[in-house]
């Protein structure tokens, strides 16, 4: 039997969840979502979350490698922002299973949580 068409997506999404699967990275993602769409410079992220620069760089690289954050250079500053398109795909992947096919969670419950 052939692998399901979405198998590469499952691997991609598992890697994305893994990248966010530490407390500092999840805090970084929440902060960047709060700063959307402008994003933040690395120094401000570190100061806000009390993460040393070398450790922050490691976390941001991991999130960037999984396409969860975007980076842009402005003069000498690196601006980081949440990649909301990737996050939307990730949430859509979960939503499709839990809320549409088998209704494990009613879609209205998800919408209410987001308000």
N, C-alpha and C positions, 0 to 999 in steps of 0.2 A: 504494500500500500504506500502511495506517495505521501510525502510530508505535506502537512497543511500549508496552503499558500502564505499564511501569516507567520510561519515559523521564524523567518528572519526578524520580523517585527517583535516577536516575543523575546528574542535574544537582545535586541536593541533596548526594549523597555526594561528588561531585567537589569541591564547595565546601567540604565538611567536611575532606576530605583536604588541600585547598589551605590551609585555615586552620591545620592542624597541620603544614604543610610547611616550617616554619622551625625551626631548632634551638631557639631560646628557647621557642617555643610547644609544641613536643613535650616539652621539659623541664618546662614548666608542667603539661601534661596528666599526665605521669608522677608529678609531685609531688602533684597533686590526687587522683590515683587512690590513691596511697599514704596520703593523708589521709582517704580515704573511710570513713564517710559524713559525718563532721563538716565536712570542708573546712578552709580556712585563710583568715585575713584577708590582705588584699592586702599589707600591710607585711611579714608573715612570709614570704609567697611571694617578695617582692623580696629580703628579707634572705637567705633560704635559697639563692636562685639568683644573687645578686649582680646584680640587674637594677634600674636606677634607676626611681624611681616613675613618671616620665612615660612611659618606654618600656614599663614593665610595664602601665600603664593601656591603652596602645595594643594590646598583645598580648592582654590580657584582654578588651577590647572586641571584638576580631576573633573570639576563641573564643566569646564570648557571642553575637555576631551569628549565628554558625553553629550555635547551640544545643548547643555542646559543653560549656559550663560553665553552672552555675546560680549566681545571685547572690541573697543575702538580706541585708537590713540588720538589724543588732542594735545599737541605740543609734547610736553614731557609726561603727561598724565595718561594712565590707562583707565578708561571708564568701563565698568562692568554693568551689564543689565541682564535681567532674566530673559531667556529665550521663550517668550510666551507661546510661540507657535509650537515648539517642541513639547512644552508642558500641556498645551491643548491636545496634542496628539496622544500623549501619555494618559491624560484623563479620559479622552475619548475611547482609548483602548479598554480601560477599566469599565467605563460607563456602558460600552456595548455589551459586555458580558453580564454585568450585575443588574443592569436596569432595563435592558431591552429584550434580550433573548429569554431569560428565565425569570426576570422580575424579582431577583433576590432582594433588591432594594428598590422601593418605589421611586421613580424619577423625581417626584415632587419633594421627597425628603432631601435629595441632593440639592435641588434648587433652593429650598428653604435654608439649608446650611450656608449657602453662598450669599444670602442677602444680609 
